[in-house]
Amino acid sequence: MDGRSSSVFARGQLCCHCLLLETADGLVLIDTGLGLRDVHAPRARLSGFFLKLLSPDFREEMTAVRQVVQLGLDPADVRHIILTHLDFDHAGGLDDFPNARIHLLQAERDAAALQQTWLDRQRFRPQQWSSRPRWEVYLPEDGSDWFGFSHAGKIRGLGADVMLVPLPGHTLGHAGVAVWAEQRWLFMVGDAYFHHEEMNVAHPRCTPGLRLYQRMMDKDRKARLSNQHRLRTIKQAYPRDVEIFCAHDTLEFQRLARRSAKVPATAVGAEVVNPGY
């Protein structure tokens, strides 16, 4: 699965990479990972299928809300949450931030709400959606071109330094989030890919386990592979201008966070991204 475990029988390690932004208008969280309620009552919130398949490491101190506190910040100051998509491991912490407006593509909200297939009912968990009255959705016509990706849109209530970029494939309304920080774009692409070597321009590759998992979860495989190709093109053409990273690659997380994925953020040594505005 992760390309680093000692054998196919050894437990692999993936992360749920979230990004915290500090802005003049309060804190902004990109994805939430699993939340407090998931940790305390996983069987009531999550599907038995994914609990057995993934065996999540439920640690309260690793939830986004607890890490915000550990950074010396107030979770009540999280004013915006931007979702790459509504899979349970990205939206579980929505309940932990009652003051936040939640931003996502309309296509994602609508497809998740349909609960159309058995797998949809396992991955999209309405039990996590008490925040639904605060959801704000975006249509394709709301956006413009961004490095060759169409319909990238600004987030309402934030400046032009945060963009929601449609990246369908993994889900029908999957998106990336681009943040202008430290004179470059940080591009969190969610589950557009799972392993860092998929962004290898010359010879992209993925571990067998993650390749199988991505195919199982695909809603539009052709679109996902096309977006991966575009991401590799951007990485090659703009290596200093755009930093691309996904939601589950532990090595990417540790390189950017400058700490082990096994420990929570702390006020000392942890990096809080400060967008240009």
N, C-alpha and C positions, 0 to 999 in steps of 0.2 A: 504493500500500500504506500509506504512513505519512502521507499528506496534506501532506507538506512537501518532497518531492523535486521537482526542477526539471521533470521530464517522466516519462512512463510508462516511458521507457527507462533512467532514472537509478536507481541502486541505492538502495532505501529503507533505513531503519534502524529495527529493533525491538530491544528489550532482553529479557533474561531476569531479571526483577526478583526478587531473593531478599531476605529480611528476617532480620537477625541480632538475637537478643534476648540480653541479659545478665541472668541471674537468679541467685538465691542458690544454685541447684542446678547451675550451670554454664551453658554457652551453648546456645541453642536456635536452630536454623536452619529457616526456612520456605522450602521448595523448595531445590534445589541448583544449578539451571542445568546446563550441561554440565560434565563432570568432567575430570580429568587424563588418564584413559585415552581419553576421547573426543577430546581435543586431540591426543594422540600417535598414536592408531590409529583415526581416524574411520571408515574403510571397514570395519573389523572390528566396530565397535560400532553404527554408524548405517546406516540404509537409503540406498541409492543414490538413491532417489526424493527423499527430503528433502534430501540433500546437494546435489542439482542444483536443487531447487525453492527452497531457502532460502539456500544458499551461506553457511553459518555462518562467522563471523570467529573462527577458532581461535587464541586467545591465552592462554597458560598463566597469565599474571598476572591474567586476568579470571576465572579459576575461583574458586569460593567458597572452597576451601581455601587458595589463595594469598592471597586478600584477607583472610581471617581472620588469617593470619600478618602481612600488611602493617599490620593494625590493632594489632599488638603482642600478639595473643592466641595461645593454643595450640590448634590443631585438635583435640588430644586432649581438650580440655575441652568439645567439642560433644557433649552428652549426649543430645540429642533432635533429631530431624529430623521436621518435620510436612510432609506432602506434600499439595498441592492435588489432584494427580493424577499418573499414572505416564507421561505422555508423555515422550519421550526428552529433551526440552529442560528438563524439570523434575526428572528423577530421575537424570541422568547423573553427578552428583557423589556419589551415595550411597556408592560404593566408597572415597571419600576420607576417610570419617569412621568408622573401624572401631569406635569406642567408643559410637556413637550408637544409640539405639533409634529406630526409624522408625515413625511413626504415620500411618495412612491409613484410609479407609473400607473395610470388607470388600467392598462392592460394586465398588470400584475394583480391588482385588486380584484378585477372582474373574473379573471381565470381562476384565482385561488378560491373565491367565494362560490364558484360553481360546484366545487368538489366532484368533478366529473368522473374521475377514474378511481380505482382502488388506491393507486399510488398517490394520487392527489390528496386523498383523505388521510394518508399516512404522513405526508410531508407538510401540508398546509393545515395548521391546527387552530381552528376558531377559538379554542380554549385560551389562546394567547392574545386574543384580539379585543380585550375590554376597552382599548384605546380607540376603537373604530370611529367614534364621533369626532375625533381629532385628526383623522386622516385627510390629507390633501393630495389630490391626484393630478397627474400631468398627462396631457395629450401630446402626440407627435408634433402637432402644429405649434405647440408652445416653444419649440426650440429652433436651433440653427445648426450650422456645420461647425464641428470641432475636430481638428486633425483628421478630417476625412470621415468622421462619424456624423451621420445626419441626426437632426432633431435633438441635439444637446440643448438643455434648457436651464435657465437660472432658477434658483430656489427662491420661492417667495419669502420675503422677510430677510434675505441675505443679499450680499452684494454679488458682483460678477465673478468673484473669486471662488465660487462653489458652483459646479455644474453637474446636472443629472444627465448621464449619457446612455441612451438605450443600447443594450447589448443582449438582445434576445437569443434564446437557444436553450440554455439550462432551464429556464422557465420562459413563458411567453412574454412576460413583462420585466424580465431581468434587466438590470442597469448597472453601469459603473458610476462612480462619483469622482469627479476631478476637482482638486483643491489647489489653488495657487498659493504656494508657501515657500519661503526661502529661495525666491527667484527661480522656481521651477514648478511644474505641475506634478502633484502626487495623484496618481490615478489608481484608486481602489476599484478593482474590476470584479469583486465578489467571486462568483463561481464560474466565471467565463473560462477559467482553467483551474487546475488543482495542483499542478507540480511545476516548479520553477523551470525545469528543462523543456517544458512545452513552449517557452518563450525563446528557446535557442533558435536563432535565425537560420543557421546553416543546417542543423539536424535536430528538429524538435522531436522530443520523445516524452513518454509518460510511463509510469510504472504500470504493470498489468492490472493490479487491483484498482487503481484510480481510473484507468482507462475503462474498465468494466463498469465501475460505479458511475462514471459520467454518462456512459451510454444508457445505463438503466434509468438515469434521472432525466435524460434529454426530453425536452418538449419539441425541439426543432434542431436536430443534429446538424443539418446543413448550415443553418444560421450560426450555430455555435462555432463550427469549424471556420466559417467565413470570418467571424469576428476575431477568432484567434489569429488568423492570418493577418488581419488588419493591425492587431496589437503588435505582432512581430515586426510588421513594416514600420510602425511608429517607433518601436524600440531601436530599430536599425537607423532610421532617418533622424531621430531626435534624442540621442542618448543623454544629452545634458539638459534637455528641456522637459522631458516627461519620465517620471519614475513610476513604472508599472508594477503592481503587486496584487496578489489575489487574497482570498479570505482564509485559505486553509493550509498554505505551505509554511511549515514551521521555520525553515531556514530563512525564508523571506521575512517572516515576522521578527525573528531574532536579530537579523541584520538591521532592520529599520528601528526596532524598539530598543536595541542595544542592551538586551537582557534575555534571560532564558524564558522560553514560553511556559515553563513549569512554575514560574513565580509571578505573583501579581505586581502591578505597577506600584511604585512608592514615590513619595514626594522628592526623594533624593535619587537622582540618576535617571528618572523616567522622563520621557520626552512628550511634551504636549505640543502639538503642532499649532503654530500661530499664523493663520492666514494673513496675507498682505494687508487686508483692511482692518 
